[in-house]
Amino acid sequence: MLRRHFLTLACAVAIAIAAPYTATAATPPDQLVIAVNMSSMRGLDPHELNQFESAEVVANLYERLIVLPADKINEPQPGLAESWTISEDGKTFTFKIRSGVTFHSGNALTAKDVEWSLRRLVKLGLAPSTDLRQWGFSADNVDSLIRATDDQTLVLETPEVWNADLILLSLASFSTSILDSTFLADKAKNDDMGREFLQTADAGSGPYSLRSWRANELLIAEAYADYWQGEPAMRRVILRHLPESSAQRLQIEAGDMDVATRLSSTDLSALEAGGNVQIQKTPGFGFYYLALNQKDEILSNPKIREAFRYLIDYDGLSSTVMKYYGIKQQTIIPGGLAGASTENPYKLDIDKAKQLLAEAGYADGFSKIYFATPVTPEYEVAQSLQANAAKVGIKLDLQGGDHIGKFRERAFEIFSARSGERLPDPHAVLASYATNANNADDAKLTGLLAWRSAWDVPKEIQDMVLAAAHETDKAKRNDLYAKINKVYLESSPALITSFQRTDAKAVRNDVKGYTGHSTWLTRWDTVTKGD
């Protein structure tokens, strides 16, 4: 009877939350309500998705071998793997899989599930597979290199010796989530290994199970009573599609929402001043960047590339639209990681930009089409650049919209957006921004920002990036990254960084334990409510 009463009450709450935002009732004490923009959430298969909001959901539906605490992001901790050893040659990792863990189906989690899941990630070959494929795993070798030797032991061999932390940190990514292979055995369609099924369902062992998801409307997750670390305090977590910043602000001010995301700087500032909400700013391992297509005769000129650096209003943007969304940074290694630098030699300088244009042979300027992501704060940054460029005769035809496909196909002139690498190591950013093994169009290295920009990265930089990834000596590795940072800055890159990404969220004061995570793995099972 109590169970029936709870379900009736919970359904009523969910219906009320899904209604238009005119309600004023506070959220229930055992439920967490999060406002998000679901427009880019296309599915919940952890081996397919590559998107911020979906990753947070998956982080709570599934578990991984390794855990990275939000406050110790570089220190791998035991997760589903309660311990591990590394061979003397640095190529073989042996994991002892935790016993007593069950999936939401009730099936016991074993090393066989880990084996199947990691092999599945590599064989599907989708964007998240880079987390393992970059270390030499492929559809051809993964069955021999990743294997369960018994129910509690998994052996992972790498084809080459890499810095061991790179392997362990990769096994903490949402992409390496462990799936219930027994449950999914009859869910496959056309050899997709359950991919279609997992778009709107889960097969995990995490603290929450998926109850329902209506695209661009509502997602409901319920606490898993048999979770191996104990049932979470929040009985239910509800994500509401609420893309308008002003609507989110009104709802969280009224207490109808516990967490608001993707708010404008104006609304974040107002909420912070109100006193009932804390603003979290979580540094991310990515940047707001400007990409100049190097197949373009004008944009491939190093002086033109440098001129654009002087057209960005770093200080003005820092105090306005980027106050909550970025930290000024012009070097390529994110702050807090090995080799990071605080050097920011560029500033808005219209006269300097004019001088460089003249030296390049374009004193009268030129015209280009500029694709920009039409969301806060990317579009405001693009508008600022457009206005400054006009002062030196560069006419930028600013076109908002979803142009990422054209960027991936190198069918653009100028493009700007933000990146979000998940691996808390310099290699993650450098592999994308500073390596391009084959600059030909048919190479299709679409996961690399350098390839998308058609930038033939100097060999000196690429060699150092690869050497640092293989280096096992910490001091030598740090020195290499410091050198890479300096050389990259001096190379007039086709990928211009201006701000290190920070992800801002508004959290009501009575919500405790909701902590933004730099690798997109924000947890819900740590959340409680109360003064």
Secondary structure, DSSP 8 states (H G I E B T S, - for coil): -HHHHHHHHHHHHHHHHHS-TT------TTEEEEEE-GGG-----TTT---HHHHHHHHHH---SEE--TT-TTS-EESSEEEEEE-TTS-EEEEEE-SS-B-TTS-B--HHHHHHHHHHHHHH--GGGHHHHTTT--TTTHHHHEEEEETTEEEEE-SS---HHHHHHHTTSGGG----HHHHTTT-STT-TTTTGGGS-----SSEEEEEEETTTEEEEEE-TT-TT---S-SEEEEEE---HHHHHHHHHHTS-SEEES--HHHHHHHHHHSSEEEEEEEEEEEEEEEE-TTSTTTTSHHHHHHHHTT--HHHHHTTTTTTTEEE--SSS-TTSTT----------HHHHHHHHHHHT-TT-EEEEEEE--STTHHHHHHHHHHHHHTTTEEEEEEES--HHHHHTT--SEEEEE--B-SSSHHHHHHHHS--S--SGGG--TT-HHHHTT----HHHHHHHHHHHH---HHHHHHHHHHHHHHHHHT--SEEEEEEEEEEEEEETTEES----TTS---STT-EE--
